[in-house]
């Protein structure tokens, strides 16, 4: 891994894998949407609204996964001072914020016809809303502090402290009485949903994962270029 | 998918909003990448010009 700490090597690697990432993202979305909107049957209770699950659940998974990536990268930045770690954490945040926003809004659009309400302050919904605020706070730190090293250190601490929210989101439906249903895919005794619903859900989850990987690679390359520009401008001013 | 099913508006709104946000995010990231690349190439070009000494033209 240390070999890829070099931004030049990282850029070369990213350029090699980016076309494959873009291709597989487009392909997975096409197949996933076909399965979600055409192949998957109506649910006997939810009717057509079950199709919201194919975009809501992957968005919620990616909201948590992206924050986990951000926290891991922040830990690496603090402990090993890996040159790309804070670049990875910083560029993951806006993508994660978008996934979290979509999880909240699509959940609300599912909740209104199924629960009869747009929103309830129950443990799962509230903890995901807190995750959204953590993303916004993390982005705000990078925007507010001019000195990159200071911003990176403070943002990394916030990301690591906020990581405590991830297990709270995951287990909130088990620890507290919640209107939100418990886990139905990642369970000790296997998924509790039929394959006709599970397959489109997993394809869409893969599509969202590949989209994250693609966007994150592009955003990391941009951030590396931006830092190079900053250094060159500093050199121009001094020389 | 049946377009006459109850609550279909909620399904269409979910997919429409998701498409809008994800396409918007993708375009924003790609646009930032392109403009940053242009700026970097411009700066590198200027730096290369400064480093290169002016060539002396030999009298014929």
Interface residues (C-beta under 8 A of the other chain):
Chain A: X37 X38 X42 X47 X48 X49 X51 X52 X55 X56 X59 X94 X95 X98 X101 X102 X105 X106 X109 X110 X112 X113 X211 X215 X218 X219 X221 X222 X225 X226 X228 X229 X232 X233 X236
Chain B: X1 X2 X5 X6 X7 X8 X10 X11 X13 X14 X15 X17 X18 X21 X22 X25 X26 X29 X30 X32 X33 X36 X37 X39 X40 X43 X44 X46 X47
